[in-house]
Amino acid sequence: MTPVLPWLPSGTVYGPLLNLRREYALWTPKMSEPPYQAAPRAPVLYVKTANTFATHGATVAVPAPVHLGATLGLLIGDESNRATALAQRAQAAIDSGVNGWPIVAGCVLLNDLSLPHASYYRPPIRFRNRDGFLVCGTPVAPLTAAQIEALSIEVRVNGERVQTVALATLVRDAAALLADVGEFMTLQPGDVLMLGTDCLDDGSRPLAGAGDRIEIRAPGFAPLVHTLVKEDA
């Protein structure tokens, strides 16, 4: 079993909206409505700020029940020729027999917590970026594109399985997401790019509240475990 070691990102953490097919399909009818009137052409990203970072084993204070957002993060590493990597990494990720891409230093399980809210195109910071609202596992060596596609992430609350996130259902897979984000911004060493969180069949998300124990599991990773407590008034 991979040892569980405290770890926090040293850079910025980015998350894409609507990058799982189930949720994308549920939101497709609304994409033609104002103000955008069309589906997004590029990844729609939000940021998890440093105050949200919490380690495995953390106790996270919540004012009300929260949505659970199990996901995989790509830990960005250093590279000698970033411009070349931007052009080559998507195809290299598909074709190579080695683990990962030159820009990816590791993969990490994350639980992206959020208070329930209705907006996706303008995700409100006050719901997503509360203290401790990104619980971080221990990074492992980067996975190949095929390994990521085959990965399923299991979410348990108080020992009961409440969700399984299949990364085979990503709208943009890891390679495509890296390439598309690289079209308009440069990820820095220490940054983390999440692959996205999923909803349940009915469009809702798993909920947990004060007193609950959350466990995120995936093959090859140490379990990510944390608890929720009631926030002081």
C-alpha positions as CSV (number, residue, x, y, z in Angstrom):
1,M,0.0,0.0,0.0
2,T,1.3,3.5,-0.9
3,P,2.2,5.3,2.3
4,V,0.0,8.3,3.3
5,L,2.2,11.4,3.6
6,P,1.1,15.0,4.2
7,W,1.3,16.9,1.0
8,L,0.0,20.3,-0.2
9,P,0.4,22.0,-3.6
10,S,3.1,24.6,-4.0
11,G,1.4,26.4,-6.8
12,T,-2.1,27.2,-8.1
13,V,-4.8,24.6,-8.5
14,Y,-7.1,24.8,-11.5
15,G,-10.3,22.9,-12.0
16,P,-12.4,22.5,-15.2
17,L,-16.2,22.8,-15.2
18,L,-18.4,20.3,-17.0
19,N,-15.6,17.9,-18.0
20,L,-17.6,14.7,-17.3
21,R,-20.0,13.5,-20.0
22,R,-23.0,12.9,-17.7
23,E,-23.0,16.4,-16.3
24,Y,-22.1,18.0,-19.7
25,A,-25.1,16.3,-21.2
26,L,-27.5,17.5,-18.5
27,W,-26.3,21.1,-19.0
28,T,-26.3,21.0,-22.8
29,P,-29.9,22.4,-23.1
30,K,-28.9,25.4,-21.0
31,M,-25.8,26.2,-22.9
32,S,-27.9,27.9,-25.7
33,E,-29.5,30.3,-23.2
34,P,-28.2,33.8,-22.3
35,P,-25.7,35.1,-21.6
36,Y,-23.5,32.7,-23.6
37,Q,-25.9,31.2,-26.1
38,A,-23.5,28.5,-27.1
39,A,-21.4,25.7,-25.6
40,P,-17.9,26.7,-24.4
41,R,-15.2,26.1,-26.9
42,A,-12.3,26.2,-24.5
43,P,-12.0,24.7,-21.0
44,V,-13.9,26.8,-18.4
45,L,-11.6,26.9,-15.4
46,Y,-11.9,27.9,-11.8
47,V,-9.2,28.3,-9.2
48,K,-8.7,26.8,-5.7
49,T,-6.7,29.2,-3.7
50,A,-4.0,28.4,-1.1
51,N,-6.4,28.8,1.9
52,T,-8.4,25.9,0.6
53,F,-5.5,23.4,0.8
54,A,-5.8,20.7,3.4
55,T,-3.9,17.4,3.9
56,H,-5.0,13.8,4.3
57,G,-6.5,13.3,7.7
58,A,-7.7,16.9,8.0
59,T,-10.7,18.0,9.9
60,V,-12.6,20.5,7.7
61,A,-15.1,22.9,9.2
62,V,-18.3,23.4,7.2
63,P,-21.2,25.8,7.8
64,A,-23.7,23.4,6.1
65,P,-23.6,20.2,4.1
66,V,-21.1,20.3,1.3
67,H,-20.9,18.8,-2.2
68,L,-18.1,16.2,-2.5
69,G,-15.9,16.5,-5.6
70,A,-13.6,13.5,-6.0
71,T,-11.1,14.0,-8.8
72,L,-7.6,13.3,-10.1
73,G,-5.1,16.2,-10.3
74,L,-2.1,16.4,-12.6
75,L,0.9,17.8,-10.8
76,I,2.9,20.1,-13.1
77,G,6.7,19.6,-13.1
78,D,9.6,21.5,-14.6
79,E,10.7,21.0,-18.2
80,S,13.5,22.4,-20.3
81,N,11.5,23.2,-23.4
82,R,7.9,24.1,-22.5
83,A,7.0,25.5,-25.9
84,T,7.8,22.2,-27.6
85,A,6.0,20.3,-25.0
86,L,2.8,22.3,-25.5
87,A,2.8,21.3,-29.1
88,Q,3.8,17.6,-28.6
89,R,2.3,16.4,-25.3
90,A,-1.2,15.5,-26.5
91,Q,0.0,13.1,-29.1
92,A,2.9,11.9,-27.0
93,A,0.5,11.0,-24.2
94,I,-1.4,8.8,-26.6
95,D,1.6,7.3,-28.4
96,S,4.2,6.9,-25.7
97,G,4.8,3.8,-23.8
98,V,6.3,5.7,-20.9
99,N,4.5,7.0,-17.8
100,G,3.0,10.4,-18.3
101,W,4.1,13.5,-20.2
102,P,7.2,15.6,-19.8
103,I,5.2,18.4,-18.1
104,V,3.5,16.1,-15.6
105,A,5.4,15.2,-12.4
106,G,2.7,13.1,-10.7
107,C,-0.9,12.4,-10.1
108,V,-2.9,13.0,-6.9
109,L,-6.3,12.2,-5.5
110,L,-8.2,15.3,-4.4
111,N,-11.6,16.1,-2.8
112,D,-12.8,19.4,-4.2
113,L,-15.5,20.5,-1.7
114,S,-18.1,23.2,-2.4
115,L,-21.2,24.5,-0.8
116,P,-24.2,23.8,-3.0
117,H,-24.8,26.5,-5.6
118,A,-26.6,26.9,-8.9
119,S,-24.0,28.7,-11.1
120,Y,-21.5,26.9,-13.3
121,Y,-20.5,29.6,-15.7
122,R,-19.6,31.9,-12.9
123,P,-18.6,29.7,-10.0
124,P,-18.8,31.8,-6.8
125,I,-15.6,32.0,-4.8
126,R,-17.4,32.1,-1.5
127,F,-18.9,28.7,-2.1
128,R,-15.8,26.9,-3.5
129,N,-12.9,28.7,-1.8
130,R,-13.6,28.4,1.9
131,D,-10.7,27.3,4.2
132,G,-9.9,23.6,3.8
133,F,-12.1,23.0,0.8
134,L,-9.5,21.1,-1.2
135,V,-8.3,18.0,0.6
136,C,-5.1,16.6,-1.0
137,G,-3.8,13.1,-1.1
138,T,-0.3,11.9,-1.7
139,P,1.0,12.2,-5.3
140,V,2.2,9.1,-7.1
141,A,4.2,8.8,-10.3
142,P,2.5,10.1,-13.4
143,L,0.1,7.7,-15.1
144,T,-0.1,7.1,-18.9
145,A,-3.2,8.2,-20.8
146,A,-4.5,4.6,-20.8
147,Q,-4.0,4.2,-17.1
148,I,-5.9,7.4,-16.4
149,E,-8.8,6.4,-18.7
150,A,-9.1,3.1,-16.9
151,L,-9.2,4.7,-13.5
152,S,-12.3,4.8,-11.4
153,I,-12.5,6.8,-8.2
154,E,-14.7,5.6,-5.3
155,V,-16.3,8.0,-2.8
156,R,-17.4,6.7,0.6
157,V,-19.2,8.5,3.4
158,N,-19.1,6.8,6.8
159,G,-18.1,3.6,5.0
160,E,-20.9,3.6,2.5
161,R,-20.1,4.0,-1.2
162,V,-22.0,7.1,-2.6
163,Q,-20.3,7.6,-5.9
164,T,-17.9,6.1,-8.5
165,V,-16.2,8.5,-10.9
166,A,-15.1,6.9,-14.1
167,L,-12.4,8.9,-15.8
168,A,-13.2,7.1,-19.1
169,T,-16.1,9.5,-19.3
170,L,-14.1,12.7,-19.4
171,V,-15.2,15.2,-22.1
172,R,-11.6,16.2,-22.5
173,D,-9.2,13.5,-21.4
174,A,-6.0,14.4,-19.6
175,A,-4.0,14.9,-22.7
176,A,-6.6,17.0,-24.5
177,L,-7.2,19.1,-21.3
178,L,-3.5,19.8,-20.9
179,A,-3.2,20.8,-24.6
180,D,-6.3,23.0,-24.6
181,V,-5.4,24.8,-21.4
182,G,-1.9,25.3,-22.9
183,E,-3.4,27.2,-25.8
184,F,-4.2,30.2,-23.5
185,M,-2.1,29.9,-20.4
186,T,1.2,28.5,-19.2
187,L,1.0,26.1,-16.2
188,Q,3.9,26.6,-13.8
189,P,5.9,23.9,-11.9
190,G,4.0,23.2,-8.7
191,D,0.6,23.9,-10.2
192,V,-2.1,21.3,-10.3
193,L,-4.7,20.8,-13.0
194,M,-7.7,18.8,-11.9
195,L,-9.5,16.7,-14.4
196,G,-13.0,17.6,-13.2
197,T,-15.7,16.3,-10.8
198,D,-18.9,14.5,-11.7
199,C,-22.5,14.5,-10.7
200,L,-24.8,11.6,-9.9
201,D,-27.3,10.2,-12.4
202,D,-30.0,12.7,-11.4
203,G,-27.7,15.7,-11.7
204,S,-27.2,16.1,-8.0
205,R,-23.8,15.7,-6.2
206,P,-22.9,13.6,-3.1
207,L,-23.5,15.5,0.1
208,A,-21.8,15.2,3.4
209,G,-22.1,17.2,6.6
210,A,-20.6,17.7,10.1
211,G,-19.6,14.5,11.7
212,D,-19.1,12.6,8.5
213,R,-16.0,10.7,7.5
214,I,-15.0,10.9,3.8
215,E,-12.9,8.4,2.0
216,I,-11.7,8.7,-1.6
217,R,-10.1,5.6,-3.1
218,A,-8.5,4.6,-6.5
219,P,-6.3,1.7,-7.4
220,G,-2.6,2.5,-6.9
221,F,-3.2,5.4,-4.6
222,A,-3.2,5.6,-0.8
223,P,-6.8,6.3,0.4
224,L,-7.6,10.0,1.0
225,V,-9.5,10.3,4.2
226,H,-10.8,13.4,6.1
227,T,-13.7,14.4,8.4
228,L,-16.1,17.3,8.5
229,V,-17.0,19.2,11.6
230,K,-19.5,22.1,12.3
231,E,-18.0,25.5,11.6
232,D,-18.0,27.8,14.7
233,A,-20.8,30.4,14.5
